[in-house]
Amino acid sequence: MIYLIYAILEFLPVLTSPDIFIALGVWSRTYLMRGVLFLVLLLSFKNWRPYFLVFFSLVVSFSVDSIACLFIDPLPKFGGRVTGFFGHPMVYAGFACIVLPFFFYKALQENILFKKVACIAFCFAFLVLLVLNGTRGAWLAVGASFIVMLLFFKFSFKSLLIVFCIASSIGVGSLYTSEEVSSRMKTLTSSEIYLKSERILLWKSSYKMFQDHPFFGVGLGAYGDQYKNKYIDNNAKERNLTRAHSNIFQLLGE
């Protein structure tokens, strides 16, 4: 019910968008096809087994996509960042944020040795690929989720071993990173880059959109045009961006 209310509220910016047909397409694709229909599917399940099959399918498809990362060359515009089937690094990273914490939790919680080893191995392999994927937000999100889970488990030699294996996988991934991924790693510790980064400029522009249009935003699907033609910061270097690179600020602006 909460999601349905949210989807209905997100329909309001469609009505105020400069191009209502583009806005309607964005809304139906994002909230109806991806959200409401999937929610209806989940609500139709009468026991736990279908839920398990949905999650199992997610894990299997992510695993297959991870194998594909080893054979599919990255698109030139993404440098040496591995992408898998979907062609954009952030898609793979988004699924990694779901699957990796699951395997980490199982590695901590599992008592049967071969299952624990298998979960650690999956964590190791997927983390190496996530490092090579080069999506900084996913690195931070997965790392934070690992820390939170560790706080709920008693400290032991087993948990220390798991953390060592995870840290080793990050090290292995770092050894094989491309120049582009290496440069992205360096930005994580640079406060100057953060303060002057394109993301910060985008978010400032999103907030200006919100200030000018506090109730309905600039219109669903209109972020790109409004940003480039009216709200772009004078210091921005990438002047053809169409998204805020943050779901929160994207919603705030639109």
Sequence and secondary structure as in RCSB ss.txt:
>XXXX:A:sequence
MIYLIYAILEFLPVLTSPDIFIALGVWSRTYLMRGVLFLVLLLSFKNWRPYFLVFFSLVVSFSVDSIACLFIDPL
PKFGGRVTGFFGHPMVYAGFACIVLPFFFYKALQENILFKKVACIAFCFAFLVLLVLNGTRGAWLAVGASFIVML
LFFKFSFKSLLIVFCIASSIGVGSLYTSEEVSSRMKTLTSSEIYLKSERILLWKSSYKMFQDHPFFGVGLGAYGD
QYKNKYIDNNAKERNLTRAHSNIFQLLGE
>XXXX:A:secstr
 HHHHHHHHTTHHHHHSSSHHHHHHHHIIIIIIIIIHHHHHHHT  SHHHHHHHHHHHHHHHHHHHHHHTTS   
GGGTT   TTSS HHHHHHHHHHHHHHHHHHHHH  SHHHHHHHHHHHHHHHHHHHHHT HHHHHHHHHHHHHHH
HTS   HHHHHHHHHHHHHHHHHHHT  HHHHHHHHHTT HHHHHH HHHHHHHHHHHHHHHSTTTTT TT HHH
HIIIII  TT S TT  S SSHHHHHHH 
